[in-house]
Structures are given as C-alpha cells and as structure tokens.
Amino acid sequence: MAKLYFRYGAMNCGKSTALMQVVHNYHERGMRAMVIKPYTDTKGGDQIVSRLGIVRKADLIIKSDESVKAMLDDWRVRHGEVNCIMVDEAQFFKASQIDEFFEIAVKRNVPVICYGLRTDFSTRGFEGSERLLLLAHSLEELKTICRCGRKAVLNGRKVNGKFVFEGEQVAIDGEDQVEYESLCANCYFELKEKEKNHE
C-alpha cells in the first residue's frame, strides 16, 4: 500500500524546491511524477516557483470545488498512469480533497506527497493542513531559521514592510505588497507585542 505524506514547514524552508527535486528523481529513473497545485495559489500562474529560481509547470491546477479523483482520472485518460503525485501548497486544499488524496494513496497504490504550511500568519491552522495532520501516514518537518538563528516555526506577514497580525487567512506572497518572514515563536511574539504597543 502506498502512503500519504505531509512535509510541512515555515515559509522559506524549501518546500517547493524539495518537491521539484523529488519530481526530478522520479523522472531520472524513467517514472512519472505528476505535480498538482491548488487554484488558490496564484503565485507563478500555472507554475511551481521556488525561491531558488527553479520553475516547473503544474500538471493539474485544482479548484476548491473540484474533485481530485475526477480531475486525476481525466488527466490519466489523456496522459497515462503516474507513479507518484506531488502536491504543492497543500494547505489550500479542502478537507474533502485531502480525503481524496488519502484514498488515492490507499486504494490506487499511488504515493501522494503533500508540501505545505501547517499554520497561517496568525498561528491558526489551514483546513488542508489540519486534515493532513490527521490522515497522513508520514509527517516530516522541513526546517529553516529565524532572523535570530533559532528554528523558525511560524510565519510573519508583512504588508508594505510592516508586520500585521490580523486579516484574511489567504494572502499570496509577493502580491498586493504582501511578504512573509519565517520566525521562531519568541521573535513572533516580540514583534506582535511591539506592533500592539504602536497602535
């Protein structure tokens, strides 16, 4: 039986780069790894974009109201079988879609490797990530560092260069003056307190 994997980490930990490395490894061995991204992730359009400058076109872009299995079946009719499914920005998928990825791994014996964030900029969980934390056979944290050198576990959101701690859950990095910074818990709360005192 194949497994559902969730590889998570704070922003800038190399999730998309790691995904593309795994895709390369499959292709190098003559196998097909397909790449799926959610429609919500508008960064790069139809491409997966790594901060290292590596780019790869997504095979499927799935909307929140679409069936993963139906989209995959349609793709397989046109392109053939796949040996592995790679999912970028998995946090943006609905819980029901994560259930479908789980079922694909178990019933169709195709490994599904999901990469994404565990929490948003306000430390709340994403729907897709919460479901993955419950269902994935394997959980792996991808690590990066905070500005202070400690392990980063949270994502600070900046708008026009200023940290913000309230707002919509989804705001894409690089759009509308939005940026993110990986932070340890200490720095996150220090910045939050500093921002509160300036109000």
Backbone torsions as a table, in degrees:
resi	resn	phi	psi	omega
1	MET	NA	132.2	176.1
2	ALA	-75.7	168.7	-175.2
3	LYS	-122.7	159.5	170.5
4	LEU	-100.1	124.7	-178.5
5	TYR	-112.0	143.8	171.7
6	PHE	-126.7	113.6	177.4
7	ARG	-110.4	110.7	-171.4
8	TYR	-122.6	162.0	176.4
9	GLY	179.3	170.5	177.5
10	ALA	-68.7	168.3	177.6
11	MET	-54.7	148.1	176.6
12	ASN	70.0	17.8	178.7
13	CYS	-89.8	-0.7	175.7
14	GLY	92.5	26.6	-178.1
15	LYS	-61.2	-50.4	-177.9
16	SER	-67.8	-35.8	177.1
17	THR	-64.1	-44.8	179.0
18	ALA	-62.3	-41.5	178.4
19	LEU	-58.1	-47.7	-177.7
20	MET	-68.0	-28.9	175.8
21	GLN	-67.1	-41.4	178.5
22	VAL	-65.4	-41.6	176.8
23	VAL	-58.4	-45.6	178.6
24	HIS	-59.3	-43.2	-179.6
25	ASN	-61.0	-42.1	177.9
26	TYR	-63.5	-48.3	-177.7
27	HIS	-63.3	-36.4	179.3
28	GLU	-62.3	-26.9	-179.8
29	ARG	-98.0	13.1	176.4
30	GLY	77.7	18.4	179.1
31	MET	-110.6	162.3	-176.6
32	ARG	-108.5	121.2	172.3
33	ALA	-112.3	121.9	179.1
34	MET	-95.5	149.6	-177.2
35	VAL	-115.1	128.9	180.0
36	ILE	-119.9	139.5	173.2
37	LYS	-134.1	155.0	178.3
38	PRO	-80.0	147.9	178.4
39	TYR	-60.3	-29.4	179.8
40	THR	-58.6	-34.0	-178.3
41	ASP	-81.1	95.4	-177.3
42	THR	-86.7	-8.2	179.5
43	LYS	-62.7	125.1	179.0
44	GLY	80.5	4.4	-180.0
45	GLY	63.1	-119.3	-179.2
46	ASP	-91.8	15.8	-177.6
47	GLN	-117.2	153.2	170.0
48	ILE	-89.2	127.9	-176.3
49	VAL	-121.8	121.3	177.3
50	SER	-93.3	150.6	177.4
51	ARG	-66.3	-15.3	176.4
52	LEU	-81.3	-4.9	179.0
53	GLY	96.4	4.0	177.9
54	ILE	-81.9	135.8	-176.9
55	VAL	-131.7	141.6	174.7
56	ARG	-146.9	137.3	179.1
57	LYS	-71.1	136.3	175.8
58	ALA	-74.7	142.8	177.6
59	ASP	-78.4	-35.1	179.3
60	LEU	-138.5	138.7	171.9
61	ILE	-119.3	118.9	-170.9
62	ILE	-112.0	128.9	177.6
63	LYS	-79.4	160.8	-174.8
64	SER	-65.9	-20.7	180.0
65	ASP	-101.9	10.3	-178.5
66	GLU	-100.7	150.1	177.7
67	SER	-82.7	125.4	177.9
68	VAL	-61.7	-45.0	-177.8
69	LYS	-63.4	-42.1	179.8
70	ALA	-64.6	-43.1	178.8
71	MET	-64.7	-41.3	179.2
72	LEU	-65.3	-43.1	179.1
73	ASP	-60.9	-42.6	178.7
74	ASP	-63.1	-41.9	179.4
75	TRP	-64.6	-41.9	-178.4
76	ARG	-65.0	-34.4	178.0
77	VAL	-61.5	-38.8	-177.3
78	ARG	-84.9	-30.1	-171.7
79	HIS	-121.6	-13.1	-179.8
80	GLY	100.3	-178.9	-176.3
81	GLU	-70.3	160.4	176.7
82	VAL	-124.5	152.6	179.2
83	ASN	-96.4	-18.9	-178.8
84	CYS	-160.4	147.5	176.4
85	ILE	-116.0	125.5	179.3
86	MET	-108.4	131.0	-176.2
87	VAL	-120.9	119.7	177.8
88	ASP	-97.1	150.1	178.9
89	GLU	51.1	47.9	-174.9
90	ALA	-61.3	-22.6	-178.4
91	GLN	-61.5	-23.1	-176.8
92	PHE	-83.4	-5.5	178.1
93	PHE	-80.4	153.5	176.5
94	LYS	-73.8	156.9	178.9
95	ALA	-57.4	-40.6	-179.8
96	SER	-62.7	-33.0	178.0
97	GLN	-73.3	-35.8	174.7
98	ILE	-63.9	-39.1	175.5
99	ASP	-57.6	-39.3	179.1
100	GLU	-66.8	-40.8	176.7
101	PHE	-60.8	-40.7	178.4
102	PHE	-61.1	-46.0	-179.5
103	GLU	-65.2	-38.8	177.9
104	ILE	-61.1	-44.5	179.7
105	ALA	-62.3	-46.5	-175.0
106	VAL	-75.1	-52.7	-173.3
107	LYS	-80.8	-32.7	-177.6
108	ARG	-100.8	-3.2	177.3
109	ASN	58.8	40.0	177.3
110	VAL	-117.0	119.3	178.0
111	PRO	-60.3	138.2	176.6
112	VAL	-122.3	116.4	-177.6
113	ILE	-110.9	112.6	-177.1
114	CYS	-103.1	135.3	176.6
115	TYR	-118.0	135.8	178.7
116	GLY	-178.6	-177.7	177.4
117	LEU	-87.7	148.3	175.3
118	ARG	-86.3	-42.9	-177.4
119	THR	-131.0	161.4	177.9
120	ASP	-89.8	-171.0	-176.4
121	PHE	-68.3	-14.8	179.7
122	SER	-108.4	17.6	178.5
123	THR	69.5	14.9	176.3
124	ARG	-91.7	151.5	179.9
125	GLY	-76.9	151.2	171.1
126	PHE	-87.8	150.0	-179.4
127	GLU	-56.2	-48.7	-178.5
128	GLY	-63.8	-42.0	-179.4
129	SER	-66.4	-41.0	179.9
130	GLU	-61.2	-40.8	179.2
131	ARG	-68.7	-39.6	178.4
132	LEU	-63.3	-39.6	178.9
133	LEU	-62.3	-27.5	178.3
134	LEU	-84.3	-34.8	-170.9
135	LEU	-103.8	-28.6	-172.0
136	ALA	-59.8	138.0	175.8
137	HIS	-69.9	-30.0	-175.9
138	SER	-136.0	129.6	176.7
139	LEU	-115.9	132.0	179.9
140	GLU	-138.6	126.5	177.7
141	GLU	-89.7	127.8	173.9
142	LEU	-96.0	128.4	-169.6
143	LYS	-102.7	150.6	171.2
144	THR	-147.2	176.6	-175.3
145	ILE	-115.5	154.0	176.6
146	CYS	-82.7	169.0	176.3
147	ARG	-57.8	-24.5	-178.3
148	CYS	-91.9	-6.1	179.4
149	GLY	101.0	-13.7	176.5
150	ARG	-75.2	167.7	176.1
151	LYS	-66.9	129.3	177.8
152	ALA	-83.0	133.8	179.1
153	VAL	-127.6	-11.3	-177.0
154	LEU	-125.5	166.3	-178.1
155	ASN	-119.0	114.6	176.2
156	GLY	-89.2	133.7	178.6
157	ARG	-101.0	133.3	174.9
158	LYS	-118.7	135.6	174.1
159	VAL	-120.8	121.6	-174.9
160	ASN	54.8	37.8	176.6
161	GLY	81.0	-0.6	-177.7
162	LYS	-111.6	131.9	179.4
163	PHE	-66.1	136.7	177.1
164	VAL	-127.3	150.0	-176.1
165	PHE	-127.6	8.1	175.3
166	GLU	-136.0	153.7	179.2
167	GLY	141.2	-175.8	179.2
168	GLU	-64.1	148.1	-178.0
169	GLN	-64.9	-40.1	-176.1
170	VAL	-101.5	119.8	171.0
171	ALA	-147.2	116.2	-171.4
172	ILE	-75.6	133.4	178.7
173	ASP	-56.3	129.9	177.5
174	GLY	90.7	-6.7	178.9
175	GLU	-109.1	142.8	176.7
176	ASP	53.6	41.8	177.0
177	GLN	63.5	25.1	179.8
178	VAL	-98.0	132.2	174.9
179	GLU	-134.3	160.2	177.1
180	TYR	-127.9	150.1	175.8
181	GLU	-133.6	132.2	177.2
182	SER	-74.0	131.6	-175.4
183	LEU	-135.1	149.1	168.7
184	CYS	-77.4	167.7	-178.3
185	ALA	-63.2	-38.5	-179.9
186	ASN	-61.0	-51.0	-179.1
187	CYS	-64.9	-37.6	178.8
188	TYR	-57.7	-50.8	-177.4
189	PHE	-70.5	-32.2	175.2
190	GLU	-62.8	-45.7	179.2
191	LEU	-66.1	-37.3	179.3
192	LYS	-65.7	-42.9	178.6
193	GLU	-65.3	-40.9	178.7
194	LYS	-61.8	-42.6	-179.5
195	GLU	-67.2	-38.6	179.2
196	LYS	-63.7	-39.9	-179.2
197	ASN	-70.0	-21.0	179.4
198	HIS	-87.7	-7.9	-178.5
199	GLU	-72.2	NA	NA
